[in-house]
Amino acid sequence: MADRRPLVAGNWKMHLLTAEAAAFCRRLAPALAGRAAEVVVFPSFPLLPAVAAGLAGSPAAWGGQDLHPEDAGAHTGDVSGAQLADAGCTWALCGHSERRHDHGEPDELVAAKVRAAARHGLAPVVCVGETRDERRAGATWEVLARQLGAVAGAAPPAFALAYEPVWAIGTGDTATPETAQEAHAFLRRELAALLGAERAAATRILYGGSVKPANAAELAAGADVDGFLVGGASLDPQGFSDIIGVYG
Ligand code: PGA
């Protein structure tokens, strides 16, 4: 994986309560000393203060699972990039498939969110990935190229890309290391075409979709796999630490 620093991100989705988040941080923080990988967790918005308190002074960062494209305004239920930054976030997830599918977020909205993140100094983790039907129909490359093409111009240099095949998320049906590497290599070639070879070589491409301690090492062996976006397995501090530890 060239000289890219591995990045392991935990997406807690709509799980955990404040006391559980605090307990998680108490377990995780001491396990991070000397780890090679950069670590970030994405808790639900109400948990951000507990996570900020629990991870302060540790090498781990935290981010928002979503953000509104505008900086403030009459948008009930939404959270702005300014509010995330105010909560100590340095990252934001953009375009997770559960946002794209549950909330009907189109590519243009994902791009607007990436721009909003950049305005507030938040590094976006931009998620792309095909559904099972799209893969079966032979449309994987077209879907990935479209999703990446929509956001690449908006992405700040610090962004990371996450390849998350929708059929692998929460299903236990992890992509094989070969399938993941093939998609990551495709995405890096697309990045090179869109942003130039230098940025393509510097951008971390994470794999997400049923990553577990048991399969992380073989997935990490892919030359273009630069880390993970972990859902279910990131809720267990020991399992999450074990995945981080794959990188030494
Ligand atoms: P999973 O989720 O690890 O539970 O499959 C990954 C994700 O949605 O980011």
Boltz pocket constraint, residues with backbone or C-beta under 6 A from the ligand:
constraints:
  - pocket:
      binder: B
      contacts: [[A, 11], [A, 164], [A, 168], [A, 169], [A, 170], [A, 171], [A, 172], [A, 208], [A, 209], [A, 210], [A, 211], [A, 229], [A, 230], [A, 231], [A, 232], [A, 233]]
      max_distance: 6.0
